[in-house]
């Protein structure tokens, strides 16, 4: 199973509304999370083989007017702790953003995939 699929499955098991990018459309009425693969990054060479890592980014969305973004971010981070053997936070967290198209506020959290078979 792909890392993004596993994270989405896990988030849903934890009771969070979780989607792939582009699935949840329209005005944000309730808090939700979007999980996106961030690609692969080369880290070095070992012989003739490139050694690298993959990134998974979790985006948290709440209604702009009355949503509690800090609470959703904390809930998403807590849920991700159970996957710590497979994903580790990189420490990169985006700033709070206003998403005018969705009438929402958002913040991203980046994780590094630790195991290739995850």
N, C-alpha and C positions, 0 to 999 in steps of 0.2 A: 504494500500500500504506500502511495506517495505521502511525503511528509505533510503536505497541505491537507490531504484527505484525512490523515490521522488526527491532525489538530482540529479540523472541523468536527469530526466524529466525537472527539474528546470534549470539545466545548459544548456540543449539544448534550452529551451525557451529563455535563455539569449544569445544565439548565439555561445556558446562554443561547440566544438567537444568533446563529452563525451561518454565514453564506460564503460562496465563492464570489469573486469580483463580477460585477455586472448583473447579478441575480436580483438583488434587492434594489428596486427602482422607486422613484417618487419621493414624496415628502416623508421625512423621518418622524414617525409617530411614537415609536417605542425604541429603547436602546437595543443595539445589535452590534455584532462583530463581523468583520470581513477578513478572511485569511487569504494571503497571496504569496506565492512563491516569488522570491526576489532574485532568482538566478543563481549562477555559480560563479565563484571568484577564485582565480588562481592564487596560490600562496607560495609556490616554489616548485622546484624540480627535484625529482628523485630518480636518478638515472635518466631514462628517456621519458619518464612518466610525470606529468604535471600533477602536483598535489594541490587540492583546493578544498573549498567548502561551499555549502549551499546556505541560503538565507530564506527564512520564512518571516513575513511581516504580518502582524495582527493590527488591524485598524478598528478602533472603537468609535461608534457613532451614537449620539444622543440628540433628542430634540433640542433645537437651539434655545428656546425660551425657558424651558423648565427641566431640562435633563441634567442629571448629575454625572458629568463626565469623569470626575475623579473617582467616584464609586465604581463605575463600569471598568475603568482602567485597572483599579485595584482588584476587582473580581476576575478580570481576564488574567492578570498576573498570577493571582492565587491559583486559578485553574491550570495555568501553564506549569506551575511548580511540580505537578504530578508527572510531567513529561521531562523533567530535568535530566534524566539519563540519556535522552535523545536530543533535546534542544536546550540550549543555554542562552540566556539573554546576552546580547552584545553590549548592552549599555546605551545603545542608540534609541532614544525615544524622541519622537517628533514633538513640536510645540502644539499647543491647542490651536486648531484651525476652524474657521467658519466655512461651512460647505453651503453656499447659497443655493445651489441647485437642489439640495435635499432639505433645506431649512434645518441644518444640523450643525453641531460642533463635533470635531473629531480629534483623535490623537493616535499616533502609530507607535508600536513597540516592535523592535526587531530581535529575532532569535537566530542563532546559528545552529544548523543541523549537525549533530555530533557523530551520528552513526550513518554509514552509507546505506545500510539495509532498512533504515527507518522509513 
